[in-house]
Amino acid sequence: MPTKTITSNPVDALLPAIAETVAEWKVTNSPETIKRKVNKILDESSKEIVMKLLGFNNRWDKDWDLDHCNGRAGNSTAGDFIVNANAEAVKEWLTEVSMPALDTKTKNKLLKDAANHYHDTLQRRVRAAIETRATKDADTLIATLSTSTDLDNYLKVMKLLNPSEEV
């Protein structure tokens, strides 16, 4: 049985429908329309936004509770206040407490832990850099070794969606 050669790309038949759909979406979702939608959402949620910034959560019964995660730096105004108040109290307490002398064994253990942490961090960062480089090199190699109809289809669609941009 002879093999049939496909000479046309099946995606080509879909391109007009895709272009029409994108054009319709762009008309109904202009930057001005999207801005109006965002403003409406923000206006409707303004009390909740302010309360969240202050560090409160809205409970299921519409009451407000202090956020249990408060205290993280930059999390909220209430959280920042709590962190600062606690920091001051701890500083004051530490001035009154005499700390024990650090013995040689403890100092050596801390130095060893610090060195191990340094080496682990260095190793992780080097591996991450190598992985990034290997991924880039692999992507370059794959691009030179393969020609894909999927890639061709994608590029056609992108060119159709953004005719003014270089694809």
Secondary structure, DSSP 8 states (H G I E B T S, - for coil): -------S-GGGGTHHHHHHHHHHHHHHT-HHHHHHHHHHHHHHTHHHHHHHHHTEEE-TTS-EEE-TTTTSTTS-HHHHHHHHHHHHHHHHHHHHS------HHHHHHHHHHHHHHHHHHHHHHHHHHHHHHHHHHHHHHHHHH---HHHHHHHHHHHHH-TTS--
